[in-house]
Structures are given as structure tokens and as C-alpha cells.
Amino acid sequence: MIFPEGWFVVSPLQAHRIERLLHDEAAKLQRQGIAMRPEVVDLLRDVRLSAAVHRRTVTDATDENVSRIADVLPPTRILDIGVVVGLAGINRHAVADNARRGRLVGQKVGNRWQFDEVDVTEWLKRRKEIA
């Protein structure tokens, strides 16, 4: 069988053995707030599915599932202040003020604000409920 460059094949047993390592590394990235690329999330899913095949074929209690697909969230979109201004319908100063006061989760990188799309969505929902 011919595979495109960069592809590799592992058995379900091999996938089971490397699943913990991949899971731990993905969890570290998530704790650091680093969004994983979609192809990395896909790789993690594929390894987990292959490892699950191995676990279905063994009866040893130590061969349990070491991670769940839900453990690692898919990457989220990072929005700049201009996008948030357009979504919220308020000016840049008001968005920055909400972020400084902790009403809107964001982080300042250099002199620019960055916001996670999920946090912005939640903030917009809360604003609508108040209005």
C-alpha cells in the first residue's frame, strides 16, 4: 500500500501505548491556552479510536481507556478587538474597558487585546440577558 508523504500506520496495540503520551502533551497545551491545529486534534482522535480497538480485544483490567475525546477541546478562534467591536456594536474603548474590568475574558499581547471566540460569545449572551 502506498501512503502520501507524512503518513504513518500503527497497530491498535501501538496506538494504545502512545495514547497516554499524546493525551498528556495535549492536556499541557490546553492548560497553557495554546490552541491545537485541527489536524493535530484529528490525529489524537484517530489514535484514540485505534487504541479503543485494542482495548476491546483484551481482558486485562490495566488496559483501560487513558483519555476521552472530550478531554481535548477543538481549537478555538482568536479574535482581535476590531472583530469584537463589530459583534458587540460598541466602541474599542468600551471593549477594552470590559476586558480590563474582567467582564470579558481576554489577554493583552503587547499593546493589543486578543479574545477567545467562546469567551466573546458567552460575554455577548450575558450582555443580552442584562439588556
N, C-alpha and C positions, 0 to 999 in steps of 0.2 A: 504494500500500500504506500502511496506517495502522499506526503503531507506538505503543506506550504511551509516555507521557512519560518522558524519560531514556534512551531507546534511541537508538542511532545505528548507521549502516551504513557500513562501509569496504570498499573493494575489497581483494582479496588483495595487490595491489601496495602499497596504503596500509598494510595490516597489516604487510607486510614492512618497510616504512620505520619504523614506530613500535615494532616489536618490541624492538629494542635498547634504546630509551629505557625502555620498560616493564620489561624484564628488569633493567636496571641499577638502577632505582629499587626493584624488588622485592628484589634482592640486598642493597641498602643496608639496607632494613628488616630483612631476615633477620639481617644482621651485628649490628644494634642490638638484636636479640632481640625485635623487635616482630612479633607475630602478625598476619597479614593476615586480613581478614574473608573468609568463604567466597565471597562474590560477587566480590571482587577476584581471588581465585585462579581463579574461573570465567572472568572476563574475560581474564586472562592466557592461560589455556588456549585460549579462543576465538580470540584474536589469533594465537597460535602456530599453531593449526590452519589459519586463513585464510592466514597467511604461508607455510605449507607448500604450499598450493595454488599460490601464485605461484612458489615455488622449483621446483616440478615442471614449470612451463611455460617456464622459461628455461634456457639452457645456459651462461650466463656463470658462470665459477668464483667470481666475487666474490659471487654471490647464494647464499651458504651459510647454513645454519641458524645463527642467532646465539645461540640458547638452547635448552635442553631443558626439557620439562615437569618433569623431576625436579630442575631447578635450584632451584626454589622449593618449599619444603615447605608442605603444607597447615597451616593454623593449628592450634595445639595448645591444649589446655585448661589453664588456670592453676588450681592447687589451693591452697587455704589449709591451714593446719596442722591444722585440725579434720578435714578430709577425709582427710589423710594419716594422722592418728591412727587414724581408723576403718579404713582399709585395712591399716595395719601392725599394729594391735592392741597398740600401746604408747602410753604417755602423751605429752603435749605436750612435756615436758622432754626426753624421750628423742629425739623427732623433731628438736627444736631443737639438741640436742647433736650428733646425726649431721650436721646441716647445718653447724654451726659447725666441726666437725672435717673437713669435706669429703667425708664418706662419702655424703651425699645432696646433690645439687646443688640449690641454692635461692638465693633472694636476699631480703634484708630490705628491705622498703619501709616506711619509717617504723619502727614498732615491731612490724610483722607480717611473718611469713615467707610467701613465695609460692614455689610449686614447679610446674615444668612436668610435665604428666601423663606424658610419655615418660620423664623422669628418675626420677620416682617408680616407674614400672613397672620400670625397669632396676634400681633400688635394691632393690625388693621381690624381684626374681628373684635378685639376689646374696645377699640375706638367706636365702632358701630354700635356696640351694646350700650355704651355710655350715652351716645347721642340720642 
